[in-house]
């Protein structure tokens, strides 16, 4: 039986497909919550998308950036970026608000409390790094990429696999965007880069599982679609877990020690990696069962004139 084969090869025999209804319900709930959050409050776009006011300051002594952020938060500023540039005494503050002539002096006065000496070097308006045209082109590019992926998977496997891979990919992207929308985390260019990386990772993981499913449908003679899909997931489980675990070690190091500038980047990759691993195990195979994939979908066509194994034409 397929389960015995999996146990013999990898000593792993977990009936993932038995939990497919529970997993499907969890995914549906997460997607509904994500779509509701995106529709009601949308994404909290960072300064890369909205633009704002730039204030350049010079300290007499190197300041702690966390202290600067805490003062800005207590003063009522909501979206801002604080970073060093040039030297440890030079600080750049970007605020998500329109420019006014006195905003630079207000920030300098706020940060120069006590015996801390701060000099205002410049204050000016900065435009968004990502304009509306670039966002539209990016969305169009993503749509074209998904269509190309569907064509490739349909040619490499079968159209049901193409639909399953794109649906699993959409599942991961929607949940990741919903996470950032629900918890009001800034969505900037670093998060967008992480989102694109998650798309590639999730698709690759799904293709690995689908390739094993295809081979099982063609080579394993016993068992139905549910058992063969379950066998494929068990066969690739060790590879999936090891890859995800080692990648998470690096991402958690970036999250805790990488600094403020790449914090959201690492967070997006961690959430995307966890969701992508979950979808490759539970969601991708479930979609194939929903579309009723069977052996006939993956049967190798016999060319005319080629003899069968028993010698008959």
C-alpha positions in Angstrom: 0.0 0.0 0.0 1.2 3.6 -0.6 1.3 4.3 3.2 3.6 1.3 3.7 5.9 2.6 0.9 6.2 6.0 2.6 6.9 4.4 5.9 9.6 2.2 4.4 11.3 5.1 2.5 11.3 7.8 5.1 9.7 6.3 8.2 7.0 8.9 7.9 3.3 8.0 7.5 1.1 10.9 8.5 -2.4 11.1 7.1 -2.5 14.7 6.1 -5.5 14.4 3.8 -7.6 13.2 6.7 -7.2 16.7 8.1 -7.9 18.4 4.8 -11.4 19.6 5.8 -10.1 21.2 9.0 -7.3 22.8 7.1 -9.6 24.0 4.4 -11.9 25.6 7.0 -8.9 27.3 8.7 -7.7 28.6 5.3 -11.2 29.9 4.4 -11.4 31.7 7.8 -8.0 33.3 7.4 -8.8 34.4 3.8 -12.1 35.9 4.8 -10.5 37.8 7.7 -7.7 39.0 5.4 -10.1 40.2 2.7 -12.4 41.9 5.2 -9.4 43.7 6.7 -8.1 44.7 3.3 -11.5 46.0 2.3 -12.3 47.9 5.5 -9.0 49.5 6.5 -6.6 48.5 3.6 -2.8 48.5 3.9 -0.9 50.9 6.0 1.3 52.2 3.3 4.8 53.3 4.3 6.6 56.4 3.3 7.9 54.7 0.1 4.4 54.8 -1.2 3.0 58.0 0.3 5.9 60.4 0.5 6.2 62.9 3.4 8.5 65.3 5.2 12.2 64.7 5.6 14.1 66.3 8.6 17.9 66.0 8.8 19.4 66.5 12.3 23.0 66.6 13.7 23.6 65.6 17.3 26.5 66.8 19.4 26.9 63.2 20.6 25.7 59.9 19.1 22.1 59.3 20.1 20.1 56.1 20.6 17.6 55.8 17.8 15.1 53.9 20.0 15.0 57.0 22.3 14.3 59.2 19.3 11.5 56.9 18.2 10.0 56.8 21.7 9.9 60.7 21.8 8.2 60.9 18.4 5.6 58.4 19.5 4.9 60.2 22.7 4.5 63.4 20.7 1.8 61.9 18.6 3.7 61.0 15.4 2.3 57.8 14.0 4.2 56.8 10.8 7.9 57.8 10.7 11.3 56.4 9.9 14.4 57.2 11.9 17.8 56.2 10.7 21.5 57.2 10.8 23.2 58.4 7.6 26.8 59.5 7.1 27.9 59.2 10.7 26.4 58.0 14.0 25.7 61.7 15.0 23.6 62.4 11.8 20.0 61.3 12.0 17.4 61.3 9.3 13.7 61.5 10.3 11.0 60.9 7.7 7.4 61.8 8.7 4.2 60.7 6.9 2.7 64.2 6.8 2.6 67.2 4.5 5.4 69.7 4.7 5.1 72.9 6.7 7.8 75.6 7.3 8.0 75.0 11.0 7.9 71.2 11.1 11.7 70.9 11.2 12.1 73.2 14.2 9.3 71.4 16.0 11.0 68.1 15.6 14.4 69.6 16.7 12.8 71.2 19.8 11.1 67.9 20.7 14.4 65.9 20.4 16.6 68.6 22.0 15.0 68.2 25.5 17.3 68.5 28.5 21.0 68.8 27.8 20.9 67.1 24.4 22.2 69.4 21.7 20.6 69.0 18.3 21.1 71.1 15.2 18.6 71.2 12.3 20.4 70.9 9.0 17.4 70.8 6.6 13.7 70.1 6.4 11.9 69.5 3.1 9.1 67.5 1.4 10.1 64.2 -0.3 7.9 62.5 -2.8 6.9 58.8 -2.9 9.5 56.5 -4.2 6.7 54.3 -5.7 4.3 56.2 -7.8 0.8 55.3 -9.0 2.1 54.3 -12.4 4.8 52.0 -11.0 2.2 50.4 -8.7 -0.1 49.8 -11.6 2.7 48.3 -13.7 3.8 46.1 -10.8 0.2 44.8 -10.4 0.1 44.1 -14.2 3.4 42.4 -14.0 2.2 40.2 -11.2 -0.9 39.2 -13.2 1.3 38.4 -16.3 3.6 36.3 -14.1 0.7 34.3 -12.7 -0.6 33.6 -16.2 2.9 32.5 -17.3 3.1 30.2 -14.2 -0.3 28.6 -15.1 0.8 28.0 -18.7 4.1 26.4 -17.6 2.5 24.2 -14.9 -0.3 23.2 -17.3 2.3 22.2 -19.9 4.6 20.6 -17.4 1.9 18.7 -15.5 -1.8 19.2 -16.2 -4.3 22.1 -16.1 -5.7 21.0 -12.8 -2.2 21.3 -11.3 -1.9 24.8 -12.8 -5.1 25.9 -11.2 -4.1 24.3 -7.9 -0.7 26.0 -7.8 -2.1 29.5 -8.6 -4.9 29.1 -6.0 -2.3 28.0 -3.4 -0.2 31.0 -4.3 -3.1 33.4 -4.1 -3.9 31.8 -0.7 -0.4 32.7 0.6 -0.4 36.2 -0.7 -3.8 37.1 0.6 -3.1 35.9 4.1 0.3 37.7 4.2 -1.3 41.0 3.0 -4.2 40.4 5.5 -1.7 40.0 8.3 -0.1 43.4 7.6 -3.5 45.0 7.1 -5.0 43.6 10.3 -2.1 44.5 12.6 -1.5 47.9 10.9 2.1 47.2 10.1 3.8 49.5 7.6 3.8 48.1 4.1 6.9 49.6 2.4 9.3 48.6 -0.4 11.1 46.0 1.8 7.8 44.3 2.6 7.0 44.3 -1.2 10.3 42.7 -1.9 9.6 40.1 0.8 6.2 39.4 -0.8 7.8 38.7 -4.1 10.3 36.4 -2.5 7.4 34.5 -0.7 5.7 34.1 -4.1 8.8 32.4 -5.5 9.4 30.2 -2.4 5.7 29.1 -2.2 5.5 28.2 -5.9 8.7 26.2 -5.7 7.5 24.3 -2.7 4.2 23.5 -4.4 5.9 22.4 -7.6 8.1 19.9 -5.6 5.1 18.3 -4.1 3.2 18.3 -7.4 6.1 16.6 -9.2 6.1 13.8 -6.6 2.3 13.5 -6.9 2.6 13.1 -10.7 5.3 10.4 -10.3 3.2 8.5 -7.8 0.1 8.6 -10.1 2.2 7.1 -12.9 4.3 4.5 -11.0 2.4 3.4 -7.9 -0.3 0.9 -8.9 -2.3 0.7 -5.6 -4.3 3.4 -3.9 -6.6 6.2 -5.0 -5.9 9.9 -5.4 -6.2 10.6 -1.7 -3.7 7.9 -0.8 -1.3 8.9 -3.6 -1.3 12.6 -2.7 -0.8 11.7 1.0 2.2 9.5 0.0 3.7 12.4 -2.0 3.4 14.8 0.9 5.1 12.3 3.2 7.9 11.7 0.7 8.7 15.4 0.5 7.9 16.3 4.1 11.5 15.9 5.3 12.8 18.2 2.6 10.1 20.8 3.2 10.7 20.8 7.0 14.5 21.0 6.8 14.4 23.8 4.2 11.8 25.8 6.1 13.6 25.3 9.4 17.0 26.4 8.2 15.5 29.4 6.4 13.6 30.4 9.6 16.8 30.4 11.6 18.3 33.1 9.4 15.1 35.1 9.3 14.7 35.1 13.1 18.3 36.3 13.3 17.4 39.2 10.9 14.2 39.9 12.9 15.9 40.3 16.2 19.3 41.6 15.3 18.9 43.1 11.8 17.8 46.5 13.0 14.7 48.6 12.4 15.2 49.0 8.6 14.7 45.3 7.8 12.5 44.3 10.7 9.3 44.3 8.6 11.2 42.6 5.7 12.1 39.7 8.0 8.7 39.6 9.6 7.0 39.4 6.2 9.3 36.5 5.1 8.7 34.6 8.3 4.9 34.8 8.0 5.1 34.0 4.3 7.4 31.1 4.9 5.1 29.6 7.5 2.0 30.1 5.4 3.7 28.8 2.3 4.9 25.6 4.1 1.4 25.0 5.5 -0.2 25.5 2.0 2.3 23.1 0.3 1.4 20.4 2.8 -2.4 20.9 3.3 -3.7 23.3 0.6 -2.1 22.3 -2.7 -3.1 18.7 -2.5 -6.6 19.5 -1.2 -7.2 21.6 -4.3 -6.3 18.6 -6.5 -8.8 16.5 -4.6 -11.5 19.2 -5.0 -10.9 19.2 -8.8 -11.1 15.3 -8.8 -7.6 14.6 -10.2 -7.1 11.0 -11.2 -4.7 8.7 -13.0 -6.2 9.4 -16.4 -5.2 13.1 -16.1 -1.6 12.1 -15.9 -1.5 9.0 -18.0 1.4 9.0 -20.6 -0.3 8.8 -24.0 0.7 5.7 -26.0 2.0 6.5 -29.4 0.4 4.8 -32.3 2.3 1.7 -33.4 4.1 1.2 -30.1 3.7 -2.3 -28.6 2.3 -2.7 -25.1 4.1 -4.7 -22.4 2.2 -7.9 -23.3 3.2 -7.7 -26.9 -0.1 -6.7 -28.4 -0.3 -3.6 -30.6 
